[in-house]
Amino acid sequence: MSEPLVEWDVVREEGALEQYLILLTQLSFDSCVTILGQYVSASGAPLTKEIHYPALRATIQKHGTLGVQMRLRATAKAAPRLVRLREIDLDAIVEVVEDGLVSTDDLLRAQLEPPFALGTTTPLWRAMVVNGRSVVFAICHCVADGHSGPALLSALLSASTTPTQPVRKGITAGSLLLQMPTSCLLSKP
C-alpha cells in the first residue's frame, strides 16, 4: 500500500496459524475458501451489477474481513498485519460471465486457481456472477475458514434479495468504489 498507515488502518496482527497460511500464499501454495450459490429473486430478475454491488456494499459493512488486506512484514521478526482498505474497486474483484455451457466444476476451479495478491489495494476475496443466476465466491484462507464461506454467501444472497439503497447518482454500477467504514473491528486470533 503506497499511502502511510494511519491509526485506524491496522486491524490486528496475525496469529500463528494465519501466519502459516500467509506463508503458503506467498509461496504460491494458495489456500482459499470457495463456494457457489444460486440466486433466485421473487420477480425472476437476473442478478445484475445494479443489484449485486449494493448487496456487496451491505455485506462488506457487516463482515469486516471483506474489507481488509495483508500488510506484510517490515522485518523478519514482525508479524504480518491485517489492514483496513480505504476503498474497494468492485470491478477489480467481481467478474460477470455469460456462458450457458460452463460447469460447476469449472466455475469453482476458476476461483481456486488464481492466487491472492498480498500487500495490494484489493481485498482478499473475489466473486463471479454467472448468467445472472450463480455466484461463485472465493476468500483467502488467511482471513476466513470453511464456516465463513457459507455465512458470507448467505449474507450476500440475502442482501441481494433485500431492497437496498441504489447505487449513488453520478457513479455507474460498473465503476463503483466503496468507501470503507473506519469502525469495524475484528477479534484477535
N, C-alpha and C positions, 0 to 999 in steps of 0.2 A: 504494500500500500504506500503510495507516494506521500500522502499528507501525514504530518506528525500526529501522533495519537493524543487525544485529549482524555481526561479522566473517565468519561463515560464510555469510551470506545472499548476498553478492556473489560471483558465479561468475567473471565476467570482463567487461571492456569489449568492445564490439562493434568489429569491423574495418570497413574502408571499404565493402565490398560489403554486409555486413549492415546498416550504417547506411543505405545506399541503399534496401534492401528495407524497412527500418523506416519511412523517409520515405514510401515508396509506400503502406505500410499506413496511416500517419497521414493521408495524402491520400485515403484510401478507394479506392486502386488496389491492392487486396489481391492478394497472390500466395501461393497455398498449394499444397502437395503433397497430392493426393487419390488414394486407392487403394481398391479394392474387392476383398474376398476372400471365398471361400466357406468356411464352417465345416462340416466333416463329422466327426462323432465315430464311434468304432468301435461304440458302442451304438445309434447313430441318434438320441440325445437332442438336442433343440434347444439352442442357446446361450442360457442364462438369465443373469440377474444373479448368481446363486449360482456360476456357472462363470466368467462374464466378468469380474466385479470382482476376484476373487483373481488371475486371469490378468493383468489390468491392473496390479495391485499388483506382480507379479513383473516385468512388462515395464518399468514405471516405474523400479523399482530397478536394472534392468540398463541402461537407456538414460537417462542424465542429462538430456537435452534435454526429456524428457516432464515434468519436474518444475520447469521454470523459467518465468519471466515477464520482461517487459522493464521495467526502471526507466528512465523517460525522462529527458531532460536537465534538470539543475537550472539550467544556464546555456547560452547559445548555443554555447560552445566545448566543453562537456563532452560526452563520448561516452555514448550510451545504454549501460546495463549489464544483463547478464543477472543476475537474482537468483533464488535457490532459493526456491521456495514452501515454507512450513512444513507445509501440509496441502493436500489436494486433495479437493474435494467431487465425487465421480464423477457424482452425479445432475445436477450443473450442466453437465456436458460430454458425458454419454453419453445418447443417446436410443434408446429401444426402440420399434420400429414394427412393427405387424402390418398388412400391406397386400399382398394377393396380386396386385394389378394393377400395382404400381409397377415402372417400367422401370429398367434400369441407368443410362441417361442421366439420368433424373430423380433417382436416388439421388446420383449424382456432382454434379449441378448443385445439389442441396440443400446440399451441403457446400462447394461452391466460392463460392456467392453471399454468405453472411453473412460480414462482416468479423471479424477477430480483434481483440478489445479489448486495447490495450496499457496497462500500468500498473495492472492489476487483480489480484485474487487467484485468477484462474482461469488454468490453463496455456494454452500456445499451441497447443493441439490440441483436437480433438473427435472423437467416434465415434458411429456409428449402427448399431444391430443391427436387421436387418430380417428378420422372420419366423423368427427363431431360426436362420437359415442364412447370412446375408450380413453382413459387417462392412464398413462404409464408414469410412475413417479419413482425417482431414484434419489437417495440421500446417502452421503458419505457415512460409513460405519463409525467414524471417529466422533460423530455428533448424534447418532441415532442407532437404535438396535432393532431387532425383529419385531418388537412390540410397537415401536414408533411408527413403522410403515403403515399398518392398518389404521392406527389412530390419526395420522396425518392425512391419509387418503380419505378417511371418513369425514374429517373436518372439512377438507376441500370439497368433497362432493356435497356435503350438507350446505356449505356456503354457496355452492353453485346453484342450488335449488331454492335458496332463501333470497328474497329481494334485498339487494344491497344498494349502496349509493352508486350511481352511474359514474363512469369514467368522466373526470372533470372536462368541462368545455375548454377547447384550445389544445387539448392533448389527445391525440388519437390513440386508440387502444393498441395499435401496432408500435407505438413508441413510448409506452408508459414507463416512467421512472418512479418507483415507490420511494418516498422519503421514510426512513426508518424511525420509529419511536425511540426515545432515549431512556425509557424507564423499565424495560423488560429485562428481568434478571433470570439467570439460570442457577440451579443449585450446584453445590460443589460435588465432584465425583466421589 
